[in-house]
Amino acid sequence: MMIFVKPLNRKTFFLGLFLLFSIGFCFSQNPQGNGNFWDKIRFGGGIGLNFSNGGFNGALSPSAIYQFNEIFAAGIGANVNFFKFNDQQLWAYGPSAIVLVNPIPEIQLSGEFEQLRVNTSIRTLGSTVEEDYWSPGLFLGAGYSTNFATFGIRYNVLHDSEDSIYLNAWVPFIRFYF
């Protein structure tokens, strides 16, 4: 049996080499390198509820991060958001990736990318109008951190007032990790 291997082009080779050295550099900066992988995983996320006259909004965003050291962490998460106001209904769901940097223990800077699939429906006289689309968000944020919680604000640099599920580009947050 012969196995054929497609040769790598230069860009792919150098990109792979760069990523390998970058990951190695991150791990080499960790003075507690003998720890167990699972000891550095933190779980958390956020939850949101909003009730109004004729409306409801609920959001759940679980996530997990790997704490490389006391300054740098990165991870992945999921987002689910349900909104209902009178005859309008919206479901938004999708994955996210987050990077957290604590230059000092009380200050947390963050970068987060989320890709949401949005399903909307509006009932009108005798019919229902439905729309499905993707809504990306790239958030840059800053917050005040305590032991396991961070309170802050983030800005969506990809905000589109037509397709975003957020009213404006500025979004306050409370983030928990245990």
CYANA upper distance limits for C-alpha pairs under 8 A (distance plus 0.5 A):
  8 LEU  CA     12 THR  CA      6.79
  8 LEU  CA     13 PHE  CA      6.70
  9 ASN  CA     13 PHE  CA      6.81
 10 ARG  CA     14 PHE  CA      6.62
 11 LYS  CA     15 LEU  CA      6.47
 12 THR  CA     16 GLY  CA      6.59
 13 PHE  CA     17 LEU  CA      6.68
 14 PHE  CA     18 PHE  CA      6.47
 15 LEU  CA     19 LEU  CA      6.70
 16 GLY  CA     20 LEU  CA      6.61
 17 LEU  CA     21 PHE  CA      6.75
 18 PHE  CA     22 SER  CA      6.54
 19 LEU  CA     23 ILE  CA      6.60
 20 LEU  CA     24 GLY  CA      6.69
 21 PHE  CA     25 PHE  CA      6.48
 22 SER  CA     26 CYS  CA      6.82
 23 ILE  CA     27 PHE  CA      6.90
 24 GLY  CA     28 SER  CA      6.53
 25 PHE  CA     29 GLN  CA      6.86
 26 CYS  CA     30 ASN  CA      7.63
 26 CYS  CA     68 PHE  CA      7.79
 27 PHE  CA     33 GLY  CA      7.80
 27 PHE  CA     68 PHE  CA      7.55
 28 SER  CA     33 GLY  CA      8.25
 29 GLN  CA     69 ASN  CA      8.31
 30 ASN  CA     68 PHE  CA      7.13
 30 ASN  CA     69 ASN  CA      6.12
 31 PRO  CA     69 ASN  CA      8.44
 35 GLY  CA     39 ASP  CA      7.38
 35 GLY  CA     40 LYS  CA      8.27
 36 ASN  CA     40 LYS  CA      7.62
 37 PHE  CA     41 ILE  CA      7.55
 40 LYS  CA     66 TYR  CA      6.12
 40 LYS  CA     67 GLN  CA      5.66
 40 LYS  CA     68 PHE  CA      7.66
 41 ILE  CA     64 ALA  CA      7.25
 41 ILE  CA     65 ILE  CA      6.19
 41 ILE  CA     66 TYR  CA      5.11
 41 ILE  CA     67 GLN  CA      6.75
 42 ARG  CA     64 ALA  CA      6.15
 42 ARG  CA     65 ILE  CA      5.83
 42 ARG  CA     66 TYR  CA      6.89
 42 ARG  CA     67 GLN  CA      7.71
 42 ARG  CA    177 TYR  CA      6.37
 42 ARG  CA    178 PHE  CA      5.94
 43 PHE  CA     62 PRO  CA      8.18
 43 PHE  CA     63 SER  CA      6.49
 43 PHE  CA     64 ALA  CA      4.96
 43 PHE  CA     65 ILE  CA      7.04
 43 PHE  CA    177 TYR  CA      5.87
 43 PHE  CA    178 PHE  CA      6.07
 44 GLY  CA     62 PRO  CA      6.31
 44 GLY  CA     63 SER  CA      5.98
 44 GLY  CA     64 ALA  CA      6.77
 44 GLY  CA    175 ARG  CA      8.07
 44 GLY  CA    176 PHE  CA      5.71
 44 GLY  CA    177 TYR  CA      4.71
 44 GLY  CA    178 PHE  CA      6.61
 45 GLY  CA     60 LEU  CA      8.45
 45 GLY  CA     61 SER  CA      5.90
 45 GLY  CA     62 PRO  CA      4.93
 45 GLY  CA     63 SER  CA      5.60
 45 GLY  CA     64 ALA  CA      8.17
 45 GLY  CA     77 GLY  CA      8.34
 45 GLY  CA    175 ARG  CA      6.20
 45 GLY  CA    176 PHE  CA      5.93
 45 GLY  CA    177 TYR  CA      7.01
 46 GLY  CA     59 ALA  CA      8.47
 46 GLY  CA     60 LEU  CA      6.61
 46 GLY  CA     61 SER  CA      5.66
 46 GLY  CA     62 PRO  CA      6.87
 46 GLY  CA    174 ILE  CA      7.22
 46 GLY  CA    175 ARG  CA      6.08
 46 GLY  CA    176 PHE  CA      6.99
 47 ILE  CA     58 GLY  CA      8.22
 47 ILE  CA     59 ALA  CA      6.06
 47 ILE  CA     60 LEU  CA      5.13
 47 ILE  CA     61 SER  CA      6.76
 48 GLY  CA     57 ASN  CA      8.25
 48 GLY  CA     58 GLY  CA      6.05
 48 GLY  CA     59 ALA  CA      5.32
 48 GLY  CA     60 LEU  CA      7.01
 49 LEU  CA     56 PHE  CA      8.12
 49 LEU  CA     57 ASN  CA      6.23
 49 LEU  CA     58 GLY  CA      5.07
 49 LEU  CA     59 ALA  CA      6.99
 50 ASN  CA     56 PHE  CA      6.18
 50 ASN  CA     57 ASN  CA      5.43
 50 ASN  CA     58 GLY  CA      6.90
 51 PHE  CA     55 GLY  CA      6.50
 51 PHE  CA     56 PHE  CA      5.20
 51 PHE  CA     57 ASN  CA      7.06
 52 SER  CA     56 PHE  CA      6.67
 54 GLY  CA     85 PHE  CA      6.12
 54 GLY  CA     86 ASN  CA      5.98
 55 GLY  CA     83 PHE  CA      8.01
 55 GLY  CA     84 LYS  CA      5.89
 55 GLY  CA     85 PHE  CA      4.52
 55 GLY  CA     86 ASN  CA      6.84
 56 PHE  CA     83 PHE  CA      6.28
 56 PHE  CA     84 LYS  CA      5.81
 56 PHE  CA     85 PHE  CA      6.93
 57 ASN  CA     81 ASN  CA      7.86
 57 ASN  CA     82 PHE  CA      6.16
 57 ASN  CA     83 PHE  CA      4.87
 57 ASN  CA     84 LYS  CA      6.97
 58 GLY  CA     81 ASN  CA      6.30
 58 GLY  CA     82 PHE  CA      5.81
 58 GLY  CA     83 PHE  CA      7.08
 59 ALA  CA     79 ASN  CA      7.94
 59 ALA  CA     80 VAL  CA      6.21
 59 ALA  CA     81 ASN  CA      4.80
 59 ALA  CA     82 PHE  CA      6.89
 60 LEU  CA     79 ASN  CA      6.53
 60 LEU  CA     80 VAL  CA      5.85
 60 LEU  CA     81 ASN  CA      6.99
 61 SER  CA     77 GLY  CA      7.29
 61 SER  CA     78 ALA  CA      5.98
 61 SER  CA     79 ASN  CA      4.93
 61 SER  CA     80 VAL  CA      6.81
 62 PRO  CA     77 GLY  CA      6.21
 62 PRO  CA     78 ALA  CA      6.32
 62 PRO  CA     79 ASN  CA      7.55
 63 SER  CA     75 GLY  CA      7.70
 63 SER  CA     76 ILE  CA      6.21
 63 SER  CA     77 GLY  CA      4.35
 63 SER  CA     78 ALA  CA      6.88
 64 ALA  CA     75 GLY  CA      6.04
 64 ALA  CA     76 ILE  CA      6.29
 64 ALA  CA     77 GLY  CA      6.78
 65 ILE  CA     73 ALA  CA      6.74
 65 ILE  CA     74 ALA  CA      5.68
 65 ILE  CA     75 GLY  CA      4.38
 65 ILE  CA     76 ILE  CA      7.04
 65 ILE  CA     98 ILE  CA      8.47
 66 TYR  CA     73 ALA  CA      5.98
 66 TYR  CA     74 ALA  CA      6.05
 66 TYR  CA     75 GLY  CA      6.42
 67 GLN  CA     72 PHE  CA      6.87
 67 GLN  CA     73 ALA  CA      4.90
 67 GLN  CA     74 ALA  CA      7.41
 68 PHE  CA     72 PHE  CA      6.16
 68 PHE  CA     73 ALA  CA      5.98
 68 PHE  CA     74 ALA  CA      8.36
 69 ASN  CA     73 ALA  CA      7.61
 70 GLU  CA    102 ASN  CA      7.89
 71 ILE  CA    100 LEU  CA      8.47
 71 ILE  CA    101 VAL  CA      5.95
 71 ILE  CA    102 ASN  CA      5.20
 71 ILE  CA    103 PRO  CA      6.54
 71 ILE  CA    104 ILE  CA      8.08
 71 ILE  CA    105 PRO  CA      8.39
 72 PHE  CA     99 VAL  CA      8.09
 72 PHE  CA    100 LEU  CA      6.37
 72 PHE  CA    101 VAL  CA      5.28
 72 PHE  CA    102 ASN  CA      7.08
 73 ALA  CA     99 VAL  CA      6.40
 73 ALA  CA    100 LEU  CA      5.58
 73 ALA  CA    101 VAL  CA      7.05
 74 ALA  CA     97 ALA  CA      8.13
 74 ALA  CA     98 ILE  CA      6.07
 74 ALA  CA     99 VAL  CA      4.80
 74 ALA  CA    100 LEU  CA      6.52
 75 GLY  CA     97 ALA  CA      6.31
 75 GLY  CA     98 ILE  CA      5.85
 75 GLY  CA     99 VAL  CA      7.11
 76 ILE  CA     95 PRO  CA      7.93
 76 ILE  CA     96 SER  CA      6.16
 76 ILE  CA     97 ALA  CA      4.87
 76 ILE  CA     98 ILE  CA      6.58
 77 GLY  CA     95 PRO  CA      6.29
 77 GLY  CA     96 SER  CA      5.49
 77 GLY  CA     97 ALA  CA      6.67
 77 GLY  CA     98 ILE  CA      8.35
 78 ALA  CA     93 TYR  CA      7.93
 78 ALA  CA     94 GLY  CA      6.24
 78 ALA  CA     95 PRO  CA      4.91
 78 ALA  CA     96 SER  CA      6.23
 79 ASN  CA     92 ALA  CA      8.12
 79 ASN  CA     93 TYR  CA      5.71
 79 ASN  CA     94 GLY  CA      5.87
 79 ASN  CA     95 PRO  CA      6.67
 79 ASN  CA     96 SER  CA      7.73
 79 ASN  CA    116 LEU  CA      8.15
 80 VAL  CA     91 TRP  CA      7.96
 80 VAL  CA     92 ALA  CA      6.28
 80 VAL  CA     93 TYR  CA      4.88
 80 VAL  CA     94 GLY  CA      7.38
 81 ASN  CA     90 LEU  CA      8.40
 81 ASN  CA     91 TRP  CA      6.27
 81 ASN  CA     92 ALA  CA      5.52
 81 ASN  CA     93 TYR  CA      6.77
 82 PHE  CA     89 GLN  CA      8.15
 82 PHE  CA     90 LEU  CA      6.26
 82 PHE  CA     91 TRP  CA      5.26
 82 PHE  CA     92 ALA  CA      7.07
 83 PHE  CA     89 GLN  CA      6.16
 83 PHE  CA     90 LEU  CA      5.49
 83 PHE  CA     91 TRP  CA      7.07
 84 LYS  CA     88 GLN  CA      6.24
 84 LYS  CA     89 GLN  CA      4.93
 84 LYS  CA     90 LEU  CA      6.91
 85 PHE  CA     89 GLN  CA      7.01
 87 ASP  CA    122 ILE  CA      6.16
 87 ASP  CA    123 ARG  CA      5.84
 87 ASP  CA    124 THR  CA      8.15
 88 GLN  CA    120 THR  CA      7.90
 88 GLN  CA    121 SER  CA      6.35
 88 GLN  CA    122 ILE  CA      4.93
 88 GLN  CA    123 ARG  CA      7.11
 89 GLN  CA    120 THR  CA      6.17
 89 GLN  CA    121 SER  CA      5.85
 89 GLN  CA    122 ILE  CA      6.95
 90 LEU  CA    118 VAL  CA      7.48
 90 LEU  CA    119 ASN  CA      6.16
 90 LEU  CA    120 THR  CA      4.89
 90 LEU  CA    121 SER  CA      7.07
 91 TRP  CA    117 ARG  CA      8.49
 91 TRP  CA    118 VAL  CA      6.26
 91 TRP  CA    119 ASN  CA      5.66
 91 TRP  CA    120 THR  CA      6.99
 92 ALA  CA    116 LEU  CA      6.29
 92 ALA  CA    117 ARG  CA      5.89
 92 ALA  CA    118 VAL  CA      4.86
 92 ALA  CA    119 ASN  CA      6.85
 92 ALA  CA    165 ILE  CA      8.44
 93 TYR  CA    116 LEU  CA      5.59
 93 TYR  CA    117 ARG  CA      5.86
 93 TYR  CA    118 VAL  CA      7.30
 94 GLY  CA    114 GLU  CA      7.58
 94 GLY  CA    115 GLN  CA      6.11
 94 GLY  CA    116 LEU  CA      5.03
 94 GLY  CA    117 ARG  CA      6.50
 95 PRO  CA    114 GLU  CA      6.41
 95 PRO  CA    115 GLN  CA      6.43
 95 PRO  CA    116 LEU  CA      7.57
 96 SER  CA    112 GLU  CA      7.45
 96 SER  CA    113 PHE  CA      5.97
 96 SER  CA    114 GLU  CA      4.65
 96 SER  CA    115 GLN  CA      6.95
 97 ALA  CA    112 GLU  CA      6.15
 97 ALA  CA    113 PHE  CA      5.86
 97 ALA  CA    114 GLU  CA      7.08
 98 ILE  CA    110 SER  CA      7.61
 98 ILE  CA    111 GLY  CA      6.28
 98 ILE  CA    112 GLU  CA      4.80
 98 ILE  CA    113 PHE  CA      7.02
 99 VAL  CA    110 SER  CA      6.15
 99 VAL  CA    111 GLY  CA      5.76
 99 VAL  CA    112 GLU  CA      6.87
100 LEU  CA    108 GLN  CA      7.16
100 LEU  CA    109 LEU  CA      6.38
100 LEU  CA    110 SER  CA      5.11
100 LEU  CA    111 GLY  CA      7.22
101 VAL  CA    108 GLN  CA      6.18
101 VAL  CA    109 LEU  CA      5.64
101 VAL  CA    110 SER  CA      6.76
102 ASN  CA    106 GLU  CA      7.88
102 ASN  CA    107 ILE  CA      6.14
102 ASN  CA    108 GLN  CA      5.05
102 ASN  CA    109 LEU  CA      6.77
103 PRO  CA    107 ILE  CA      7.10
103 PRO  CA    108 GLN  CA      7.61
103 PRO  CA    109 LEU  CA      8.48
104 ILE  CA    108 GLN  CA      8.23
105 PRO  CA    145 SER  CA      7.46
106 GLU  CA    144 TYR  CA      6.05
106 GLU  CA    145 SER  CA      5.25
106 GLU  CA    146 THR  CA      6.98
107 ILE  CA    142 ALA  CA      7.73
107 ILE  CA    143 GLY  CA      6.41
107 ILE  CA    144 TYR  CA      5.54
107 ILE  CA    145 SER  CA      6.32
108 GLN  CA    142 ALA  CA      6.13
108 GLN  CA    143 GLY  CA      5.69
108 GLN  CA    144 TYR  CA      6.73
108 GLN  CA    145 SER  CA      6.81
108 GLN  CA    150 THR  CA      7.98
109 LEU  CA    140 LEU  CA      8.13
109 LEU  CA    141 GLY  CA      6.17
109 LEU  CA    142 ALA  CA      5.00
109 LEU  CA    143 GLY  CA      7.08
110 SER  CA    139 PHE  CA      8.25
110 SER  CA    140 LEU  CA      6.22
110 SER  CA    141 GLY  CA      5.45
110 SER  CA    142 ALA  CA      6.70
111 GLY  CA    138 LEU  CA      7.77
111 GLY  CA    139 PHE  CA      6.12
111 GLY  CA    140 LEU  CA      5.19
111 GLY  CA    141 GLY  CA      6.90
112 GLU  CA    137 GLY  CA      8.43
112 GLU  CA    138 LEU  CA      6.25
112 GLU  CA    139 PHE  CA      5.54
112 GLU  CA    140 LEU  CA      7.14
113 PHE  CA    136 PRO  CA      7.95
113 PHE  CA    137 GLY  CA      6.17
113 PHE  CA    138 LEU  CA      5.02
113 PHE  CA    139 PHE  CA      6.82
114 GLU  CA    136 PRO  CA      6.29
114 GLU  CA    137 GLY  CA      5.68
114 GLU  CA    138 LEU  CA      7.07
115 GLN  CA    134 TRP  CA      7.40
115 GLN  CA    135 SER  CA      6.46
115 GLN  CA    136 PRO  CA      4.93
115 GLN  CA    137 GLY  CA      6.88
116 LEU  CA    134 TRP  CA      6.16
116 LEU  CA    135 SER  CA      5.62
116 LEU  CA    136 PRO  CA      6.60
117 ARG  CA    132 ASP  CA      7.76
117 ARG  CA    133 TYR  CA      6.44
117 ARG  CA    134 TRP  CA      5.12
117 ARG  CA    135 SER  CA      6.85
118 VAL  CA    131 GLU  CA      8.49
118 VAL  CA    132 ASP  CA      6.06
118 VAL  CA    133 TYR  CA      5.88
118 VAL  CA    134 TRP  CA      6.47
118 VAL  CA    135 SER  CA      7.38
119 ASN  CA    130 GLU  CA      7.87
119 ASN  CA    131 GLU  CA      6.42
119 ASN  CA    132 ASP  CA      5.03
119 ASN  CA    133 TYR  CA      7.34
120 THR  CA    130 GLU  CA      6.07
120 THR  CA    131 GLU  CA      5.77
120 THR  CA    132 ASP  CA      6.92
121 SER  CA    128 THR  CA      6.98
121 SER  CA    129 VAL  CA      5.99
121 SER  CA    130 GLU  CA      4.81
121 SER  CA    131 GLU  CA      7.00
122 ILE  CA    128 THR  CA      6.05
122 ILE  CA    129 VAL  CA      5.69
122 ILE  CA    130 GLU  CA      7.04
123 ARG  CA    127 SER  CA      6.46
123 ARG  CA    128 THR  CA      4.83
123 ARG  CA    129 VAL  CA      6.87
124 THR  CA    128 THR  CA      6.36
124 THR  CA    129 VAL  CA      7.93
135 SER  CA    163 ASP  CA      6.83
135 SER  CA    164 SER  CA      6.56
135 SER  CA    165 ILE  CA      8.43
136 PRO  CA    158 LEU  CA      7.55
137 GLY  CA    156 ASN  CA      6.45
137 GLY  CA    157 VAL  CA      7.79
137 GLY  CA    158 LEU  CA      6.02
137 GLY  CA    159 HIS  CA      7.16
138 LEU  CA    155 TYR  CA      8.44
138 LEU  CA    156 ASN  CA      5.78
138 LEU  CA    157 VAL  CA      6.22
138 LEU  CA    158 LEU  CA      6.32
139 PHE  CA    154 ARG  CA      6.28
139 PHE  CA    155 TYR  CA      5.64
139 PHE  CA    156 ASN  CA      4.83
139 PHE  CA    157 VAL  CA      6.77
140 LEU  CA    154 ARG  CA      5.81
140 LEU  CA    155 TYR  CA      5.78
140 LEU  CA    156 ASN  CA      7.13
140 LEU  CA    157 VAL  CA      7.99
141 GLY  CA    152 GLY  CA      7.68
141 GLY  CA    153 ILE  CA      6.14
141 GLY  CA    154 ARG  CA      4.25
141 GLY  CA    155 TYR  CA      6.60
142 ALA  CA    152 GLY  CA      6.15
142 ALA  CA    153 ILE  CA      6.40
142 ALA  CA    154 ARG  CA      6.88
143 GLY  CA    150 THR  CA      6.45
143 GLY  CA    151 PHE  CA      5.70
143 GLY  CA    152 GLY  CA      4.23
143 GLY  CA    153 ILE  CA      6.85
144 TYR  CA    150 THR  CA      5.92
144 TYR  CA    151 PHE  CA      5.83
144 TYR  CA    152 GLY  CA      6.64
145 SER  CA    149 ALA  CA      6.31
145 SER  CA    150 THR  CA      4.72
145 SER  CA    151 PHE  CA      7.06
146 THR  CA    150 THR  CA      6.75
148 PHE  CA    176 PHE  CA      6.14
148 PHE  CA    177 TYR  CA      5.85
148 PHE  CA    178 PHE  CA      6.46
149 ALA  CA    174 ILE  CA      7.43
149 ALA  CA    175 ARG  CA      6.09
149 ALA  CA    176 PHE  CA      5.02
149 ALA  CA    177 TYR  CA      7.07
150 THR  CA    173 PHE  CA      8.46
150 THR  CA    174 ILE  CA      6.12
150 THR  CA    175 ARG  CA      5.60
150 THR  CA    176 PHE  CA      7.04
151 PHE  CA    172 PRO  CA      8.35
151 PHE  CA    173 PHE  CA      6.46
151 PHE  CA    174 ILE  CA      5.14
151 PHE  CA    175 ARG  CA      7.13
152 GLY  CA    172 PRO  CA      6.30
152 GLY  CA    173 PHE  CA      5.93
152 GLY  CA    174 ILE  CA      7.06
153 ILE  CA    170 TRP  CA      7.37
153 ILE  CA    171 VAL  CA      6.18
153 ILE  CA    172 PRO  CA      4.61
153 ILE  CA    173 PHE  CA      6.20
154 ARG  CA    170 TRP  CA      6.35
154 ARG  CA    171 VAL  CA      5.83
154 ARG  CA    172 PRO  CA      6.67
154 ARG  CA    173 PHE  CA      7.79
155 TYR  CA    169 ALA  CA      5.90
155 TYR  CA    170 TRP  CA      5.16
155 TYR  CA    171 VAL  CA      6.78
156 ASN  CA    169 ALA  CA      5.35
156 ASN  CA    170 TRP  CA      7.05
156 ASN  CA    171 VAL  CA      8.27
157 VAL  CA    169 ALA  CA      7.63
159 HIS  CA    164 SER  CA      6.89
159 HIS  CA    168 ASN  CA      7.75
159 HIS  CA    169 ALA  CA      5.96
160 ASP  CA    164 SER  CA      5.99
161 SER  CA    167 LEU  CA      7.68
161 SER  CA    168 ASN  CA      7.47
166 TYR  CA    171 VAL  CA      8.20
